[in-house]
Amino acid sequence: MRMYYLKTHLTKIKWFCTFLMFCGALATSLQLHPWLNFVFLTIGNGAWAIILLSMREWAAASVFVIMFSTWTIGLLTRLL
């Protein structure tokens, strides 16, 4: 069931994840909020990692897992 949903809505999900990452990059470059960029980039990279892991795209997924981990550490450092 989950794979069917993913296959039918994959384009929309990918664009939404990319939009979240774009919002994070925009918040970073314009210095809109001290930690809002971490939130957008963490969620966007995490969602991409989940999508690529479920599609078994191991090389691309490893990149997004590493970026997700980096942004998560940055977010936790900023909040704590």
N, CA, C and O atoms as CSV, one atom per row, in Angstrom:
chain,resi,resn,atom,element,x,y,z
A,1,MET,N,N,0.816,-1.195,0.000
A,1,MET,CA,C,0.000,0.000,0.000
A,1,MET,C,C,0.859,1.258,0.000
A,1,MET,O,O,0.588,2.208,-0.734
A,2,ARG,N,N,1.903,1.254,0.835
A,2,ARG,CA,C,2.767,2.424,0.929
A,2,ARG,C,C,3.528,2.663,-0.375
A,2,ARG,O,O,3.670,3.803,-0.818
A,3,MET,N,N,4.014,1.585,-0.982
A,3,MET,CA,C,4.751,1.732,-2.240
A,3,MET,C,C,3.831,2.207,-3.364
A,3,MET,O,O,4.259,2.965,-4.234
A,4,TYR,N,N,2.570,1.767,-3.351
A,4,TYR,CA,C,1.625,2.232,-4.357
A,4,TYR,C,C,1.397,3.729,-4.225
A,4,TYR,O,O,1.394,4.450,-5.222
A,5,TYR,N,N,1.207,4.194,-3.003
A,5,TYR,CA,C,1.020,5.632,-2.766
A,5,TYR,C,C,2.255,6.402,-3.191
A,5,TYR,O,O,2.159,7.460,-3.812
A,6,LEU,N,N,3.416,5.859,-2.850
A,6,LEU,CA,C,4.662,6.524,-3.214
A,6,LEU,C,C,4.833,6.603,-4.723
A,6,LEU,O,O,5.264,7.632,-5.245
A,7,LYS,N,N,4.499,5.525,-5.431
A,7,LYS,CA,C,4.649,5.524,-6.885
A,7,LYS,C,C,3.663,6.466,-7.560
A,7,LYS,O,O,4.006,7.104,-8.555
A,8,THR,N,N,2.448,6.566,-7.039
A,8,THR,CA,C,1.444,7.410,-7.689
A,8,THR,C,C,1.643,8.891,-7.396
A,8,THR,O,O,1.259,9.735,-8.205
A,9,HIS,N,N,2.233,9.217,-6.257
A,9,HIS,CA,C,2.405,10.623,-5.878
A,9,HIS,C,C,3.871,11.031,-5.766
A,9,HIS,O,O,4.192,12.034,-5.128
A,10,LEU,N,N,4.752,10.263,-6.378
A,10,LEU,CA,C,6.180,10.490,-6.214
A,10,LEU,C,C,6.616,11.867,-6.692
A,10,LEU,O,O,7.426,12.513,-6.027
A,11,THR,N,N,6.114,12.324,-7.798
A,11,THR,CA,C,6.512,13.622,-8.333
A,11,THR,C,C,6.123,14.744,-7.378
A,11,THR,O,O,6.920,15.649,-7.130
A,12,LYS,N,N,4.913,14.695,-6.845
A,12,LYS,CA,C,4.461,15.731,-5.908
A,12,LYS,C,C,5.281,15.707,-4.623
A,12,LYS,O,O,5.633,16.758,-4.087
A,13,ILE,N,N,5.584,14.514,-4.133
A,13,ILE,CA,C,6.354,14.387,-2.902
A,13,ILE,C,C,7.768,14.912,-3.096
A,13,ILE,O,O,8.299,15.606,-2.230
A,14,LYS,N,N,8.379,14.585,-4.230
A,14,LYS,CA,C,9.732,15.073,-4.516
A,14,LYS,C,C,9.759,16.592,-4.604
A,14,LYS,O,O,10.669,17.226,-4.070
A,15,TRP,N,N,8.776,17.179,-5.269
A,15,TRP,CA,C,8.736,18.638,-5.380
A,15,TRP,C,C,8.505,19.288,-4.019
A,15,TRP,O,O,9.068,20.346,-3.738
A,16,PHE,N,N,7.686,18.671,-3.175
A,16,PHE,CA,C,7.454,19.216,-1.848
A,16,PHE,C,C,8.731,19.176,-1.008
A,16,PHE,O,O,9.045,20.140,-0.311
A,17,CYS,N,N,9.462,18.071,-1.072
A,17,CYS,CA,C,10.732,17.963,-0.345
A,17,CYS,C,C,11.749,18.981,-0.864
A,17,CYS,O,O,12.476,19.600,-0.088
A,18,THR,N,N,11.787,19.139,-2.167
A,18,THR,CA,C,12.688,20.127,-2.762
A,18,THR,C,C,12.286,21.535,-2.349
A,18,THR,O,O,13.148,22.377,-2.095
A,19,PHE,N,N,10.983,21.799,-2.279
A,19,PHE,CA,C,10.496,23.098,-1.831
A,19,PHE,C,C,10.924,23.375,-0.389
A,19,PHE,O,O,11.314,24.498,-0.070
A,20,LEU,N,N,10.858,22.374,0.480
A,20,LEU,CA,C,11.298,22.559,1.862
A,20,LEU,C,C,12.789,22.890,1.919
A,20,LEU,O,O,13.209,23.768,2.673
A,21,MET,N,N,13.577,22.185,1.124
A,21,MET,CA,C,15.010,22.463,1.101
A,21,MET,C,C,15.299,23.842,0.519
A,21,MET,O,O,16.215,24.526,0.975
A,22,PHE,N,N,14.525,24.258,-0.484
A,22,PHE,CA,C,14.684,25.596,-1.048
A,22,PHE,C,C,14.348,26.661,-0.006
A,22,PHE,O,O,15.049,27.667,0.100
A,23,CYS,N,N,13.279,26.445,0.762
A,23,CYS,CA,C,12.918,27.392,1.824
A,23,CYS,C,C,14.027,27.486,2.865
A,23,CYS,O,O,14.319,28.572,3.366
A,24,GLY,N,N,14.643,26.359,3.191
A,24,GLY,CA,C,15.762,26.368,4.130
A,24,GLY,C,C,16.959,27.127,3.588
A,24,GLY,O,O,17.601,27.884,4.315
A,25,ALA,N,N,17.258,26.926,2.314
A,25,ALA,CA,C,18.375,27.652,1.698
A,25,ALA,C,C,18.079,29.145,1.621
A,25,ALA,O,O,18.967,29.971,1.831
A,26,LEU,N,N,16.838,29.486,1.321
A,26,LEU,CA,C,16.441,30.893,1.265
A,26,LEU,C,C,16.514,31.535,2.650
A,26,LEU,O,O,16.991,32.661,2.791
A,27,ALA,N,N,16.046,30.826,3.658
A,27,ALA,CA,C,16.114,31.350,5.027
A,27,ALA,C,C,17.554,31.527,5.482
A,27,ALA,O,O,17.864,32.446,6.240
A,28,THR,N,N,18.435,30.643,5.017
A,28,THR,CA,C,19.849,30.767,5.360
A,28,THR,C,C,20.470,31.976,4.673
A,28,THR,O,O,21.151,32.773,5.318
A,29,SER,N,N,20.241,32.118,3.379
A,29,SER,CA,C,20.899,33.189,2.635
A,29,SER,C,C,20.374,34.570,3.005
A,29,SER,O,O,21.127,35.543,2.976
A,30,LEU,N,N,19.105,34.669,3.348
A,30,LEU,CA,C,18.531,35.967,3.732
A,30,LEU,C,C,18.571,36.213,5.235
A,30,LEU,O,O,18.156,37.274,5.700
A,31,GLN,N,N,19.062,35.251,5.988
A,31,GLN,CA,C,19.154,35.327,7.445
A,31,GLN,C,C,17.814,35.737,8.050
A,31,GLN,O,O,17.731,36.683,8.834
A,32,LEU,N,N,16.756,34.996,7.665
A,32,LEU,CA,C,15.408,35.326,8.108
A,32,LEU,C,C,15.154,34.969,9.568
A,32,LEU,O,O,14.485,35.717,10.281
A,33,HIS,N,N,15.671,33.860,10.006
A,33,HIS,CA,C,15.425,33.397,11.365
A,33,HIS,C,C,16.640,32.621,11.849
A,33,HIS,O,O,17.288,31.947,11.048
A,34,PRO,N,N,16.968,32.694,13.128
A,34,PRO,CA,C,18.190,32.028,13.601
A,34,PRO,C,C,18.216,30.515,13.400
A,34,PRO,O,O,19.289,29.969,13.144
A,35,TRP,N,N,17.089,29.812,13.503
A,35,TRP,CA,C,17.124,28.362,13.376
A,35,TRP,C,C,16.070,27.802,12.432
A,35,TRP,O,O,15.953,26.583,12.306
A,36,LEU,N,N,15.306,28.647,11.772
A,36,LEU,CA,C,14.285,28.181,10.836
A,36,LEU,C,C,14.901,27.420,9.659
A,36,LEU,O,O,14.324,26.451,9.165
A,37,ASN,N,N,16.070,27.866,9.220
A,37,ASN,CA,C,16.752,27.178,8.119
A,37,ASN,C,C,17.094,25.738,8.490
A,37,ASN,O,O,16.983,24.840,7.655
A,38,PHE,N,N,17.513,25.513,9.743
A,38,PHE,CA,C,17.821,24.154,10.178
A,38,PHE,C,C,16.577,23.265,10.118
A,38,PHE,O,O,16.661,22.100,9.728
A,39,VAL,N,N,15.440,23.810,10.501
A,39,VAL,CA,C,14.198,23.027,10.503
A,39,VAL,C,C,13.821,22.614,9.087
A,39,VAL,O,O,13.560,21.439,8.829
A,40,PHE,N,N,13.791,23.583,8.165
A,40,PHE,CA,C,13.425,23.271,6.783
A,40,PHE,C,C,14.400,22.283,6.145
A,40,PHE,O,O,13.976,21.325,5.498
A,41,LEU,N,N,15.688,22.508,6.324
A,41,LEU,CA,C,16.677,21.641,5.700
A,41,LEU,C,C,16.690,20.243,6.331
A,41,LEU,O,O,16.908,19.252,5.634
A,42,THR,N,N,16.462,20.164,7.625
A,42,THR,CA,C,16.408,18.859,8.284
A,42,THR,C,C,15.221,18.053,7.790
A,42,THR,O,O,15.367,16.879,7.450
A,43,ILE,N,N,14.052,18.664,7.747
A,43,ILE,CA,C,12.850,17.955,7.300
A,43,ILE,C,C,12.955,17.576,5.824
A,43,ILE,O,O,12.616,16.456,5.442
A,44,GLY,N,N,13.429,18.513,4.993
A,44,GLY,CA,C,13.568,18.231,3.557
A,44,GLY,C,C,14.546,17.106,3.277
A,44,GLY,O,O,14.245,16.202,2.497
A,45,ASN,N,N,15.710,17.151,3.901
A,45,ASN,CA,C,16.708,16.096,3.685
A,45,ASN,C,C,16.252,14.767,4.271
A,45,ASN,O,O,16.498,13.714,3.684
A,46,GLY,N,N,15.594,14.806,5.417
A,46,GLY,CA,C,15.079,13.572,6.010
A,46,GLY,C,C,14.030,12.911,5.132
A,46,GLY,O,O,14.026,11.692,4.963
A,47,ALA,N,N,13.145,13.721,4.576
A,47,ALA,CA,C,12.109,13.176,3.693
A,47,ALA,C,C,12.727,12.593,2.425
A,47,ALA,O,O,12.321,11.523,1.973
A,48,TRP,N,N,13.705,13.288,1.850
A,48,TRP,CA,C,14.389,12.744,0.679
A,48,TRP,C,C,15.081,11.437,1.015
A,48,TRP,O,O,15.051,10.498,0.220
A,49,ALA,N,N,15.706,11.366,2.188
A,49,ALA,CA,C,16.390,10.135,2.590
A,49,ALA,C,C,15.402,8.972,2.701
A,49,ALA,O,O,15.694,7.865,2.249
A,50,ILE,N,N,14.246,9.217,3.296
A,50,ILE,CA,C,13.231,8.168,3.434
A,50,ILE,C,C,12.733,7.709,2.072
A,50,ILE,O,O,12.583,6.511,1.831
A,51,ILE,N,N,12.479,8.661,1.183
A,51,ILE,CA,C,12.009,8.317,-0.158
A,51,ILE,C,C,13.043,7.463,-0.895
A,51,ILE,O,O,12.710,6.424,-1.466
A,52,LEU,N,N,14.289,7.909,-0.876
A,52,LEU,CA,C,15.324,7.187,-1.609
A,52,LEU,C,C,15.648,5.838,-0.986
A,52,LEU,O,O,15.982,4.895,-1.703
A,53,LEU,N,N,15.556,5.728,0.329
A,53,LEU,CA,C,15.761,4.422,0.966
A,53,LEU,C,C,14.646,3.457,0.598
A,53,LEU,O,O,14.895,2.273,0.369
A,54,SER,N,N,13.416,3.959,0.541
A,54,SER,CA,C,12.314,3.066,0.165
A,54,SER,C,C,12.379,2.679,-1.316
A,54,SER,O,O,11.865,1.629,-1.702
A,55,MET,N,N,13.005,3.518,-2.146
A,55,MET,CA,C,13.187,3.189,-3.556
A,55,MET,C,C,14.449,2.356,-3.784
A,55,MET,O,O,14.716,1.923,-4.905
A,56,ARG,N,N,15.212,2.136,-2.736
A,56,ARG,CA,C,16.466,1.379,-2.775
A,56,ARG,C,C,17.513,2.000,-3.684
A,56,ARG,O,O,18.252,1.307,-4.384
A,57,GLU,N,N,17.554,3.319,-3.653
A,57,GLU,CA,C,18.604,4.083,-4.336
A,57,GLU,C,C,19.679,4.376,-3.292
A,57,GLU,O,O,19.705,5.457,-2.704
A,58,TRP,N,N,20.555,3.416,-3.068
A,58,TRP,CA,C,21.463,3.463,-1.934
A,58,TRP,C,C,22.472,4.598,-2.018
A,58,TRP,O,O,22.751,5.237,-1.003
A,59,ALA,N,N,23.017,4.866,-3.174
A,59,ALA,CA,C,24.035,5.914,-3.293
A,59,ALA,C,C,23.440,7.297,-3.011
A,59,ALA,O,O,24.005,8.070,-2.237
A,60,ALA,N,N,22.320,7.602,-3.628
A,60,ALA,CA,C,21.683,8.900,-3.394
A,60,ALA,C,C,21.154,8.996,-1.968
A,60,ALA,O,O,21.226,10.058,-1.349
A,61,ALA,N,N,20.628,7.901,-1.447
A,61,ALA,CA,C,20.103,7.910,-0.080
A,61,ALA,C,C,21.205,8.175,0.933
A,61,ALA,O,O,20.979,8.864,1.928
A,62,SER,N,N,22.388,7.639,0.694
A,62,SER,CA,C,23.481,7.864,1.640
A,62,SER,C,C,23.859,9.337,1.714
A,62,SER,O,O,24.205,9.832,2.786
A,63,VAL,N,N,23.798,10.038,0.595
A,63,VAL,CA,C,24.084,11.474,0.596
A,63,VAL,C,C,23.063,12.217,1.438
A,63,VAL,O,O,23.428,13.068,2.249
A,64,PHE,N,N,21.787,11.905,1.254
A,64,PHE,CA,C,20.746,12.605,2.004
A,64,PHE,C,C,20.737,12.207,3.477
A,64,PHE,O,O,20.383,13.023,4.328
A,65,VAL,N,N,21.115,10.978,3.791
A,65,VAL,CA,C,21.220,10.572,5.196
A,65,VAL,C,C,22.342,11.349,5.883
A,65,VAL,O,O,22.190,11.783,7.026
A,66,ILE,N,N,23.455,11.524,5.196
A,66,ILE,CA,C,24.563,12.289,5.769
A,66,ILE,C,C,24.166,13.753,5.944
A,66,ILE,O,O,24.456,14.352,6.979
A,67,MET,N,N,23.502,14.335,4.939
A,67,MET,CA,C,23.061,15.731,5.074
A,67,MET,C,C,22.016,15.863,6.175
A,67,MET,O,O,22.040,16.831,6.935
A,68,PHE,N,N,21.089,14.892,6.270
A,68,PHE,CA,C,20.086,14.910,7.326
A,68,PHE,C,C,20.754,14.849,8.698
A,68,PHE,O,O,20.368,15.574,9.614
A,69,SER,N,N,21.749,13.988,8.836
A,69,SER,CA,C,22.460,13.871,10.111
A,69,SER,C,C,23.179,15.163,10.464
A,69,SER,O,O,23.163,15.587,11.619
A,70,THR,N,N,23.806,15.788,9.483
A,70,THR,CA,C,24.513,17.039,9.712
A,70,THR,C,C,23.563,18.139,10.138
A,70,THR,O,O,23.850,18.866,11.089
A,71,TRP,N,N,22.423,18.278,9.448
A,71,TRP,CA,C,21.458,19.315,9.809
A,71,TRP,C,C,20.811,19.026,11.159
A,71,TRP,O,O,20.503,19.956,11.905
A,72,THR,N,N,20.602,17.754,11.483
A,72,THR,CA,C,20.035,17.402,12.784
A,72,THR,C,C,20.993,17.775,13.905
A,72,THR,O,O,20.571,18.318,14.926
A,73,ILE,N,N,22.261,17.494,13.727
A,73,ILE,CA,C,23.261,17.885,14.727
A,73,ILE,C,C,23.306,19.400,14.864
A,73,ILE,O,O,23.383,19.920,15.977
A,74,GLY,N,N,23.259,20.113,13.741
A,74,GLY,CA,C,23.239,21.576,13.792
A,74,GLY,C,C,22.006,22.113,14.501
A,74,GLY,O,O,22.097,23.059,15.284
A,75,LEU,N,N,20.841,21.506,14.225
A,75,LEU,CA,C,19.604,21.939,14.868
A,75,LEU,C,C,19.660,21.682,16.374
A,75,LEU,O,O,19.293,22.543,17.174
A,76,LEU,N,N,20.119,20.495,16.750
A,76,LEU,CA,C,20.229,20.190,18.180
A,76,LEU,C,C,21.240,21.099,18.892
A,76,LEU,O,O,21.014,21.517,20.027
A,77,THR,N,N,22.352,21.397,18.220
A,77,THR,CA,C,23.340,22.299,18.784
A,77,THR,C,C,22.762,23.697,18.968
A,77,THR,O,O,23.034,24.367,19.964
A,78,ARG,N,N,21.969,24.122,18.004
A,78,ARG,CA,C,21.365,25.459,18.059
A,78,ARG,C,C,20.305,25.556,19.156
A,78,ARG,O,O,20.195,26.577,19.835
A,79,LEU,N,N,19.524,24.482,19.323
A,79,LEU,CA,C,18.450,24.515,20.294
A,79,LEU,C,C,18.914,24.237,21.720
A,79,LEU,O,O,18.300,24.714,22.674
A,80,LEU,N,N,19.988,23.471,21.875
A,80,LEU,CA,C,20.458,23.118,23.230
A,80,LEU,C,C,21.569,23.981,23.669
A,80,LEU,O,O,22.076,23.817,24.779
